[in-house]
Each structure stands twice: as structure tokens, then as C-alpha cells.
Amino acid sequence: QPDAFHCPDFHAAMAVMYIERPLPVIVVLHNAEYQGAISTQHMGRREARHLGEVFNLPAARIARETFLEGKFCMLKPVVDYVRRRQRGYGICAVSRNYALEASQKHSVLWGLPEVRGIENCMPESERMALATTEGGDVYIKSKMVAKRFIQEKYGLREDPEARIFVFLGRWVKQKGVDYIADVAEWMLSTYEHAQLLMVGPVGDAYGSYARAKLERLKSSGRFQKSLFVHAGFLEVPKELKLACDFCLMPSRDEPFGYVDIEFAWFGAAVVGSLRGGLGKLPGFYFQILNADSNKHMHQALQKAILAAMKCDPSTLAEMSASARASTFPVANWQSELLSIYELALSKFYSQAPPDLPADRPEPPQGILLTAGEDTFPRTSRFGDERPSFGPEFLRQEASEAEMQVLVDDKLAMTSAGCAADLIEEVEWERELAKEEDCVARVLGRRLCGAPVLDWVTCLAYMSGPLIPALTMARLGADEERAFSIIQPIAQAAALLVWT
């Protein structure tokens, strides 16, 4: 029998709904943004029945333990389990700042006594020998050689004074790759010695937007010698990290961040957002005050790039030395992880399980018994025949591949100021194209930039105060007394009809 269950993110969170013997649980959130949630529609009895068949669980348990604010959430069962059996202790995230952000942002974690931050580690075996054994003038000479090699390899202008910015990773919304694409033209046209390398696979529609915008910028011919774009997997040489001056990380969310450590151990400073696990290494950071404002994000990133380009060489050298000397010991991580294990076990065993009577009978063979629930068979309750739930059980969101195609097609026809507006337009057109009702299609058409439905709603609100006036009439003195009773009723009826 295991002593404890270590649950990494939502993927294994529903396992607590199947255990036969309760045991302590430790949850480590590597990325709380992904909770195994289905949010395309409101979840009700019909959806609970179908999901119950999918997971071989009673529909009542599915509705009670996995539905959150009308959505299906795979992370919820393990959080509720920790609340009930460990008084809310035993949930942690991979950095202290991210733990604080997640506990405030995600409603599934609200009310917990703590979400503990455990700083991730970076084994020293990952540190390249060049960055550890060579320093001073030798390091500077090695960096210059690497910079010349990278400029020649990727077709950039050979410039020993150039400051190279690198983005290396997945091209997705979370990494803020669209922000880089939006400010790239400004950066390269403003600073003659700035060079930008963008490498990584496209992972969502925001990545498609960034790819289209950067490739269009590259093909314009203006920045042939200062911009390299490769939207796909690419095996980069170790010289890339050594040649890099600034690692770009304008992430919307960053639980811990390993890329910044990889570049820092080669002497690069970070230019990015102060979110989650970022900020642990020397760099030029900006705070995200309004993540929904693209103008704010663009200005904040531009100011960080401005500060990086204006930084004098001696200060950069000091930052580089500090970055190369940074450590993230495995022993510290192990010690922090051990402390959360000890806390979870102590909280679990300090209280008797409230829903497990001591005289509860042993379950018959072939029956799974879960705490506080009726027994149910391990095999499907429906045998070989699956129940019919109609032609469509869940309203399907567009897949990432489909959204990338739609965004590429949209960008081929028009330009966009930011990725968020473009993707919102694409999603709206996709939903409208699937709509079968002709009235709904008419109400969904855009008029002067807004759907007809919005105009109808606006006019309805504006006309509301005028409706009671329609019931007024010129009356004689003998009729006024009687109408003083009838008039409010008529006005109320008129307002009801208008509504």
C-alpha cells in the first residue's frame, strides 16, 4: 500500500474518486491554467450522465465533485479531497510567486489555507562546461566567437557590437509570443544594433499570428540582416545561448521558467514580464498591470527593451556574471518537497476520516468502494451498449490546428493590430457559420464593427424610459380620478411587453 499519492496537475486529479483506501495526497501544480476543464457549455444532468459513463462513475458524483461554476473541472476532485481530509493542506506550485498568483486567480483554489510555493531545481549537470569553467576575458572572447558564428549561420549582419535577442520555445499565447511580433518592427527599426532570433514550434492561434506577422516582416526585405524566424522545431547549437545577450520572455503566465536559467547560465539577461517564476535572475522586467490591454502590454515590453538597449556594457557584464553564478540546488528542492509531504501526512492522520465508519463492511469482490459513496461495479453499467445522448454531447471548440488555419486565412485577407482582436473575430465568424437559425445569423452579423444583436440591445435600453409615455392620454376632470388607478397598471403592462 502506498504511503501517499503525489498528484501532478489535473491529469491524475480524478484518481481520488477511485481509491479504495483513503491516503494522504500531495498536489503539485506545474501549470494551474490547465485544469482539464470543459467550458464550452453549461454542465447539467445530461452531461453528468454521459461523463459518468465515460469515467465509470455515478452521475451524481460527477455533478457534485467535478462541476465547478457550470463547468467540468478535473482538478476539483483532488482539491476537495485535500480540503476534506487534510484541512486544505498539501497543495503546492512550482514557485512561490506563482503559488500566490494561482491561489488568487483560480476559483477552484479559493478558500484553501495555503498554496505553498516550492521552487523548482536545476541540476548542475545541465550547466555547460563553457559557462562554468571559463570566466573573465576568456568568457568574453568565447562569447564574441559564438556571436560571430551565430550571425554567419543564420544570415545576420556580422556586428560584434550587436545585441542579440532570442526567443526559444513554444509559440503560444501563454508565452506572449504575439507581443514580440507586435513590437519587433519598432525594435529593429529603432535600434540599429538590435538583432532578433525567433525559434520554436507554433502551438496555437497566437503562434500562427506571430508567425504570419514575423514572416511578413522578414519578407519585406527591411530586416533581412537583423531578423531570423524559424516557426518549427530546430536543433540549435550551444553557441546560440552563449551568443545571446537577452532572452525574451514576455509571458502572460510562467509557473517557473527553465529557459531563463538555461540562457542565464551562459550569461544572458532576461527581458520579460514579472509573472510567476520569472524575476529570479538578472534582467529587465515589467509588471503586468492590465493583461487585457494590448496597448499596455506593448508599451511595457517596449520600455523593457529600451532599458536593455540603453544599459551600459559594464552593468551588463555584472549582470552576466551574476546570472552565470546562479544556482538552483536539487537538495533545496528535495527539502521543501519533503516538508510538504510531512505536513500533508500530519494533517491527514491528525483527524479521523469523517465519512468512514469503523464498522463499514468490506466491499464484495469485483465492487469498488469509495469513501462516502454507494458501491458501483468496476465494469460499465450499460454493458456493451452505450446510451444515446443525441447527435451532439458536447459543443466542440475549434482545435488548435483548425484555429491556426483560420487565423492564417484571415491574416491573408487583412491585417490586425493585435492577436486577441483577430482571434476573437475568427472565433465569432466560426460560430456564426455553424449557426442554423436564420434569425440568429442576422443578429450575429456585424454592423459598424458590432453585431446587430448589440445594436438591438442598445436601442432597447435607450427606448425603455420612453415606453411609459405611450400609455398617457389627455383626460377630462371627471376621468382623472379613475385613471389614477388604471395608469400605473397600464404603464407596468407596457414595460412588461417591452421587456
C-alpha positions as CSV (number, residue, x, y, z in Angstrom):
1,Q,0.0,0.0,0.0
2,P,1.4,3.4,-0.9
3,D,2.1,5.9,1.9
4,A,1.0,8.9,-0.1
5,F,-0.3,9.9,-3.6
6,H,1.8,12.5,-5.4
7,C,-0.6,14.1,-7.9
8,P,1.0,16.2,-10.7
9,D,-1.6,18.7,-12.0
10,F,-5.1,17.8,-13.2
11,H,-4.1,14.7,-15.2
12,A,-4.3,12.4,-12.2
13,A,-6.6,14.5,-10.1
14,M,-9.7,12.3,-10.6
15,A,-7.8,9.2,-9.2
16,V,-9.0,10.2,-5.7
17,M,-12.5,9.3,-6.9
18,Y,-11.5,5.6,-7.3
19,I,-9.3,4.9,-4.3
20,E,-10.4,2.1,-2.0
21,R,-8.3,3.2,1.0
22,P,-8.0,6.9,1.7
23,L,-4.4,8.1,1.9
24,P,-2.6,11.4,2.1
25,V,-2.4,13.4,-1.1
26,I,0.2,16.0,-2.3
27,V,-0.8,18.1,-5.4
28,V,2.0,19.9,-7.3
29,L,0.7,22.4,-9.8
30,H,3.1,22.9,-12.7
31,N,0.6,24.9,-14.6
32,A,-2.8,25.8,-13.0
33,E,-4.1,27.3,-16.2
34,Y,-4.8,23.9,-17.5
35,Q,-7.4,22.1,-15.2
36,G,-8.8,19.6,-17.6
37,A,-11.9,21.9,-17.9
38,I,-14.7,21.7,-20.4
39,S,-16.2,25.2,-20.6
40,T,-18.0,25.2,-24.0
41,Q,-21.4,24.9,-22.4
42,H,-23.2,24.8,-19.0
43,M,-23.0,21.3,-17.5
44,G,-26.2,19.7,-16.4
45,R,-27.8,16.3,-15.7
46,R,-27.5,15.2,-19.3
47,E,-23.7,15.9,-19.4
48,A,-23.3,14.4,-15.9
49,R,-24.9,11.1,-17.2
50,H,-22.6,11.0,-20.2
51,L,-19.4,11.8,-18.2
52,G,-20.4,9.3,-15.7
53,E,-20.4,6.6,-18.4
54,V,-17.0,7.9,-19.7
55,F,-15.4,7.7,-16.2
56,N,-17.5,4.8,-14.9
57,L,-18.8,6.8,-12.0
58,P,-22.3,7.7,-10.8
59,A,-23.7,10.8,-12.4
60,A,-24.5,12.3,-9.0
61,R,-20.8,12.1,-8.1
62,I,-19.7,13.6,-11.4
63,A,-22.1,16.6,-10.8
64,R,-21.1,17.1,-7.2
65,E,-17.4,16.5,-7.4
66,T,-16.3,17.7,-10.8
67,F,-18.7,20.5,-11.8
68,L,-17.5,24.0,-10.9
69,E,-19.4,27.1,-11.8
70,G,-21.2,25.2,-14.5
71,K,-18.0,23.8,-16.0
72,F,-16.4,20.3,-15.8
73,C,-13.1,20.6,-13.9
74,M,-10.8,17.6,-13.5
75,L,-8.7,19.4,-10.9
76,K,-11.7,19.9,-8.5
77,P,-11.9,16.4,-7.0
78,V,-8.4,16.3,-5.6
79,V,-8.7,19.9,-4.2
80,D,-11.9,18.9,-2.5
81,Y,-10.3,15.7,-1.2
82,V,-7.5,17.7,0.3
83,R,-9.9,20.2,1.9
84,R,-11.9,17.3,3.5
85,R,-9.2,15.0,4.6
86,Q,-6.2,17.3,5.2
87,R,-7.9,20.5,6.2
88,G,-6.7,22.1,2.9
89,Y,-3.0,21.5,3.3
90,G,-0.9,19.6,0.7
91,I,-1.3,21.7,-2.5
92,C,1.7,23.5,-3.9
93,A,3.0,25.1,-7.0
94,V,6.5,25.2,-8.6
95,S,7.4,28.7,-7.4
96,R,6.4,31.0,-4.6
97,N,5.2,33.8,-6.7
98,Y,3.2,31.5,-8.9
99,A,1.6,29.8,-5.9
100,L,0.4,33.2,-4.8
101,E,-0.9,34.2,-8.2
102,A,-2.7,30.8,-8.7
103,S,-4.4,30.9,-5.3
104,Q,-5.8,34.3,-6.2
105,K,-6.7,33.7,-9.8
106,H,-8.3,30.3,-9.9
107,S,-11.6,29.9,-8.1
108,V,-11.0,26.1,-7.5
109,L,-8.2,27.1,-5.1
110,W,-10.1,29.8,-3.2
111,G,-10.5,29.3,0.5
112,L,-7.5,27.0,0.9
113,P,-5.3,27.8,3.9
114,E,-2.3,27.9,1.6
115,V,-1.0,27.0,-1.8
116,R,2.7,26.5,-1.0
117,G,5.4,27.6,-3.4
118,I,8.2,25.1,-3.9
119,E,11.0,26.5,-6.1
120,N,12.0,24.1,-8.8
121,C,15.6,22.9,-9.1
122,M,18.1,22.8,-11.9
123,P,20.7,20.0,-11.8
124,E,24.3,21.2,-12.2
125,S,24.7,18.6,-14.9
126,E,22.6,20.9,-17.1
127,R,25.2,23.6,-16.8
128,M,27.5,23.6,-19.8
129,A,31.2,23.4,-19.1
130,L,31.9,26.6,-21.1
131,A,29.7,28.6,-18.8
132,T,31.2,27.2,-15.6
133,T,34.9,26.8,-16.1
134,E,35.7,29.8,-18.2
135,G,35.3,33.4,-17.0
136,G,36.7,36.9,-17.4
137,D,38.5,37.7,-20.6
138,V,38.2,34.1,-21.8
139,Y,34.4,34.1,-21.4
140,I,34.2,37.4,-23.3
141,K,36.3,36.1,-26.2
142,S,34.3,32.9,-26.3
143,K,31.1,34.9,-26.4
144,M,32.4,37.0,-29.3
145,V,33.4,33.9,-31.3
146,A,29.9,32.4,-30.6
147,K,28.2,35.6,-31.7
148,R,30.1,35.7,-35.0
149,F,29.3,32.0,-35.6
150,I,25.5,32.6,-35.0
151,Q,25.4,35.7,-37.2
152,E,27.0,33.8,-40.0
153,K,24.9,30.7,-39.5
154,Y,21.6,32.4,-39.5
155,G,22.3,35.1,-42.1
156,L,22.5,38.1,-39.7
157,R,24.8,41.1,-40.1
158,E,28.2,40.4,-38.6
159,D,28.4,43.0,-35.9
160,P,30.5,42.5,-32.8
161,E,28.5,45.3,-31.1
162,A,25.1,43.8,-31.9
163,R,22.8,42.9,-29.0
164,I,21.1,39.7,-29.8
165,F,17.6,39.0,-28.5
166,V,16.4,35.4,-28.6
167,F,13.0,33.7,-28.1
168,L,13.3,30.0,-27.9
169,G,10.3,27.9,-27.1
170,R,6.7,27.2,-28.0
171,W,4.8,29.9,-29.9
172,V,1.7,30.0,-27.7
173,K,-0.5,32.6,-26.0
174,Q,0.9,31.8,-22.6
175,K,4.5,32.7,-23.7
176,G,3.4,36.1,-25.1
177,V,4.9,35.4,-28.5
178,D,2.3,37.7,-30.2
179,Y,3.6,40.7,-28.2
180,I,7.1,40.1,-29.6
181,A,5.7,40.0,-33.1
182,D,3.8,43.3,-32.5
183,V,6.9,45.2,-31.3
184,A,9.6,43.6,-33.5
185,E,9.3,46.2,-36.3
186,W,9.6,49.0,-33.7
187,M,12.6,47.4,-32.0
188,L,14.6,46.6,-35.2
189,S,13.9,50.0,-36.8
190,T,14.7,52.0,-33.7
191,Y,17.9,50.2,-32.8
192,E,20.5,49.6,-35.5
193,H,22.5,47.1,-33.4
194,A,19.5,45.0,-32.3
195,Q,19.1,41.6,-33.8
196,L,16.2,39.2,-33.2
197,L,16.1,35.4,-33.5
198,M,12.7,33.6,-33.1
199,V,12.8,29.8,-32.9
200,G,10.2,27.3,-31.9
201,P,7.1,25.4,-33.0
202,V,3.7,27.0,-33.4
203,G,1.3,25.7,-30.7
204,D,-1.9,27.7,-31.0
205,A,-3.6,30.5,-32.9
206,Y,-1.5,33.2,-31.2
207,G,1.6,31.4,-32.5
208,S,0.1,31.4,-36.0
209,Y,-0.5,35.1,-35.7
210,A,3.1,35.7,-34.6
211,R,4.5,33.5,-37.4
212,A,2.5,35.3,-40.1
213,K,3.5,38.7,-38.8
214,L,7.2,37.9,-38.4
215,E,7.4,36.2,-41.8
216,R,5.7,39.2,-43.4
217,L,8.2,41.4,-41.7
218,K,11.1,39.2,-42.9
219,S,9.9,39.1,-46.4
220,S,9.5,42.9,-46.6
221,G,13.3,43.0,-47.1
222,R,13.9,45.7,-44.5
223,F,15.3,43.4,-41.8
224,Q,17.0,40.6,-43.7
225,K,20.2,41.1,-41.8
226,S,18.7,41.6,-38.3
227,L,15.8,39.1,-38.1
228,F,15.8,35.3,-38.2
229,V,12.5,33.4,-38.0
230,H,12.0,29.7,-37.8
231,A,8.5,28.6,-36.8
232,G,9.2,25.0,-36.1
233,F,11.5,22.6,-34.3
234,L,15.1,23.4,-34.8
235,E,18.2,21.9,-33.2
236,V,20.1,24.9,-32.2
237,P,23.8,24.9,-31.4
238,K,25.0,25.6,-27.9
239,E,26.6,28.8,-29.3
240,L,23.2,30.3,-29.6
241,K,22.8,30.6,-25.8
242,L,26.4,31.9,-25.5
243,A,25.9,34.5,-28.2
244,C,22.6,35.7,-26.8
245,D,22.6,39.0,-24.9
246,F,18.9,39.0,-23.9
247,C,16.4,36.1,-23.5
248,L,12.9,37.3,-24.4
249,M,10.2,36.1,-22.0
250,P,7.1,38.4,-22.1
251,S,4.9,35.6,-20.7
252,R,1.3,36.1,-19.7
253,D,1.9,33.3,-17.2
254,E,5.1,31.5,-16.3
255,P,4.9,28.9,-13.4
256,F,8.6,28.6,-13.0
257,G,10.6,29.0,-16.2
258,Y,13.6,26.9,-17.2
259,V,14.5,28.7,-20.4
260,D,15.7,31.8,-18.5
261,I,18.0,29.6,-16.4
262,E,19.4,27.9,-19.5
263,F,20.3,31.2,-21.0
264,A,21.4,32.8,-17.7
265,W,24.0,30.0,-17.2
266,F,25.5,31.2,-20.5
267,G,25.4,34.9,-19.3
268,A,22.3,36.2,-20.9
269,A,20.0,38.7,-19.1
270,V,16.2,38.3,-19.2
271,V,13.8,40.8,-20.9
272,G,10.3,39.8,-19.8
273,S,7.3,40.1,-17.5
274,L,7.4,39.8,-13.8
275,R,5.0,36.9,-13.6
276,G,5.1,33.6,-11.7
277,G,8.5,32.2,-11.5
278,L,10.2,34.9,-13.6
279,G,12.3,37.5,-11.8
280,K,14.7,35.1,-10.2
281,L,17.6,36.1,-12.5
282,P,19.1,39.4,-13.5
283,G,17.2,41.1,-16.2
284,F,14.9,43.9,-17.3
285,Y,11.3,43.2,-16.2
286,F,7.9,44.8,-16.4
287,Q,4.8,44.4,-14.3
288,I,1.6,43.4,-16.0
289,L,-1.0,45.8,-14.6
290,N,-3.7,45.1,-17.2
291,A,-3.3,41.8,-19.1
292,D,-6.4,42.5,-21.2
293,S,-4.9,45.7,-22.6
294,N,-2.7,45.0,-25.6
295,K,-1.6,48.7,-25.7
296,H,-0.4,48.4,-22.1
297,M,1.5,45.2,-22.8
298,H,3.2,46.6,-25.9
299,Q,4.3,49.7,-24.1
300,A,5.6,47.8,-21.1
301,L,7.6,45.4,-23.3
302,Q,9.0,48.4,-25.3
303,K,10.1,50.1,-22.1
304,A,11.9,46.9,-21.0
305,I,13.6,46.6,-24.4
306,L,14.6,50.3,-24.2
307,A,16.2,49.8,-20.8
308,A,18.1,46.8,-22.1
309,M,19.4,48.6,-25.1
310,K,20.4,51.6,-23.1
311,C,22.2,49.6,-20.4
312,D,26.0,50.2,-20.4
313,P,28.4,47.3,-21.1
314,S,29.9,47.3,-17.6
315,T,26.5,46.9,-16.0
316,L,25.6,44.1,-18.5
317,A,28.9,42.4,-17.6
318,E,28.0,42.4,-13.9
319,M,24.5,41.1,-14.7
320,S,26.0,38.4,-16.9
321,A,28.5,37.3,-14.1
322,S,25.6,37.1,-11.6
323,A,23.5,35.1,-14.0
324,R,26.2,32.6,-14.6
325,A,26.8,32.2,-10.9
326,S,23.1,31.5,-10.1
327,T,22.3,28.1,-8.6
328,F,19.1,26.1,-8.0
329,P,20.2,23.2,-5.9
330,V,18.4,19.8,-6.0
331,A,18.9,19.4,-2.3
332,N,16.9,22.6,-1.5
333,W,14.0,21.4,-3.7
334,Q,14.1,17.9,-2.1
335,S,14.0,19.5,1.4
336,E,11.0,21.7,0.5
337,L,9.2,18.8,-1.1
338,L,9.8,16.6,2.0
339,S,8.3,19.3,4.2
340,I,5.1,19.4,2.3
341,Y,4.9,15.6,2.5
342,E,5.3,15.7,6.2
343,L,2.7,18.4,6.5
344,A,0.2,16.5,4.4
345,L,0.7,13.3,6.3
346,S,0.4,15.0,9.7
347,K,-2.8,16.8,8.7
348,F,-4.3,13.6,7.3
349,Y,-3.6,11.4,10.3
350,S,-4.4,14.1,12.9
351,Q,-8.1,13.7,12.2
352,A,-10.3,10.6,11.8
353,P,-11.9,10.5,8.4
354,P,-15.4,11.9,9.0
355,D,-17.1,9.7,6.4
356,L,-15.5,6.3,7.1
357,P,-17.4,4.5,9.9
358,A,-15.2,2.0,11.7
359,D,-17.7,-0.8,11.2
360,R,-18.1,-0.2,7.5
361,P,-18.2,-3.7,5.8
362,E,-15.6,-4.8,3.4
363,P,-16.7,-4.5,-0.3
364,P,-17.5,-7.6,-2.2
365,Q,-15.0,-8.8,-4.8
366,G,-15.4,-7.0,-8.0
367,I,-17.0,-3.9,-6.4
368,L,-15.1,-0.7,-5.9
369,L,-15.9,1.1,-2.7
370,T,-15.2,4.8,-2.4
371,A,-15.5,6.8,0.8
372,G,-18.9,8.2,1.4
373,E,-20.5,6.6,-1.7
374,D,-22.7,3.7,-2.6
375,T,-20.9,0.8,-4.3
376,F,-20.8,0.5,-8.0
377,P,-19.4,-2.1,-10.4
378,R,-16.0,-1.8,-12.0
379,T,-17.5,-2.7,-15.3
380,S,-19.7,-0.4,-17.3
381,R,-23.2,-0.1,-16.0
382,F,-24.5,-0.2,-19.6
383,G,-22.7,-3.4,-20.7
384,D,-21.7,-3.3,-24.3
385,E,-24.4,-0.9,-25.4
386,R,-23.6,2.7,-25.0
387,P,-26.6,5.0,-24.1
388,S,-27.8,7.5,-26.7
389,F,-27.2,11.2,-25.8
390,G,-28.3,12.7,-29.0
391,P,-26.3,13.8,-32.1
392,E,-24.0,16.1,-30.1
393,F,-23.0,15.6,-26.5
394,L,-20.5,18.4,-26.1
395,R,-20.2,21.6,-28.1
396,Q,-16.8,21.3,-29.6
397,E,-14.3,24.2,-29.5
398,A,-12.1,24.7,-32.6
399,S,-9.0,22.6,-32.4
400,E,-5.6,24.3,-32.3
401,A,-4.9,23.1,-35.9
402,E,-8.3,24.4,-37.1
403,M,-7.7,27.8,-35.4
404,Q,-4.3,28.1,-36.9
405,V,-5.7,27.6,-40.4
406,L,-8.5,30.1,-39.8
407,V,-6.1,32.7,-38.5
408,D,-3.7,32.2,-41.4
409,D,-6.6,32.6,-43.8
410,K,-7.8,35.7,-42.0
411,L,-4.3,37.3,-42.0
412,A,-4.0,36.6,-45.7
413,M,-7.1,38.9,-46.3
414,T,-6.5,41.6,-43.7
415,S,-4.0,42.9,-41.2
416,A,-4.7,43.1,-37.4
417,G,-3.4,45.4,-34.7
418,C,-3.2,42.6,-32.1
419,A,-3.7,38.8,-31.9
420,A,-6.5,39.0,-29.4
421,D,-8.8,41.1,-31.6
422,L,-8.0,38.9,-34.7
423,I,-8.7,35.6,-32.9
424,E,-11.9,37.0,-31.3
425,E,-13.1,37.9,-34.8
426,V,-12.2,34.4,-36.2
427,E,-14.0,32.6,-33.4
428,W,-17.1,34.8,-33.9
429,E,-17.2,34.1,-37.6
430,R,-16.7,30.4,-37.0
431,E,-19.6,30.2,-34.5
432,L,-21.8,32.2,-36.8
433,A,-21.1,29.9,-39.7
434,K,-22.2,26.9,-37.7
435,E,-25.5,28.7,-36.7
436,E,-28.5,27.1,-38.4
437,D,-31.2,29.6,-37.3
438,C,-31.6,32.4,-39.9
439,V,-32.6,35.0,-37.2
440,A,-29.5,34.2,-35.2
441,R,-27.4,34.6,-38.3
442,V,-28.9,38.0,-38.9
443,L,-28.4,39.1,-35.3
444,G,-24.8,38.0,-35.4
445,R,-23.8,40.0,-38.5
446,R,-21.5,42.9,-37.8
447,L,-22.8,46.4,-38.4
448,C,-20.3,49.3,-37.9
449,G,-18.0,46.9,-36.0
450,A,-20.6,45.5,-33.6
451,P,-23.1,42.6,-34.0
452,V,-26.7,43.5,-34.9
453,L,-27.7,41.9,-31.6
454,D,-25.7,44.5,-29.7
455,W,-27.4,47.3,-31.6
456,V,-30.8,45.9,-30.8
457,T,-30.0,45.6,-27.1
458,C,-28.6,49.1,-27.0
459,L,-31.7,50.6,-28.7
460,A,-33.9,48.6,-26.3
461,Y,-32.2,50.1,-23.3
462,M,-32.4,53.6,-24.7
463,S,-36.1,53.2,-25.5
464,G,-37.0,51.9,-22.1
465,P,-37.7,55.2,-20.4
466,L,-40.0,56.2,-23.3
467,I,-42.3,53.3,-23.1
468,P,-44.5,54.5,-20.1
469,A,-45.2,57.7,-22.1
470,L,-47.1,55.6,-24.7
471,T,-49.8,54.9,-22.1
472,M,-50.5,58.6,-21.4
473,A,-53.7,60.3,-22.8
474,R,-55.5,63.6,-22.4
475,L,-58.3,63.2,-19.9
476,G,-61.2,65.3,-18.6
477,A,-61.5,66.2,-14.9
478,D,-64.2,63.6,-14.3
479,E,-61.9,60.8,-15.7
480,E,-58.7,61.7,-13.8
481,R,-59.7,60.0,-10.6
482,A,-60.5,56.7,-12.2
483,F,-57.4,56.8,-14.4
484,S,-55.1,57.4,-11.4
485,I,-55.6,53.8,-10.6
486,I,-55.5,52.5,-14.2
487,Q,-52.5,54.4,-15.4
488,P,-49.8,52.6,-13.2
489,I,-51.2,49.3,-14.3
490,A,-51.1,50.3,-17.9
491,Q,-47.5,51.5,-17.6
492,A,-46.4,48.3,-15.9
493,A,-48.1,46.2,-18.6
494,A,-46.3,48.3,-21.3
495,L,-42.9,47.8,-19.6
496,L,-43.6,44.1,-19.3
497,V,-44.4,43.9,-23.1
498,W,-41.3,45.9,-23.9
499,T,-39.1,43.7,-21.8
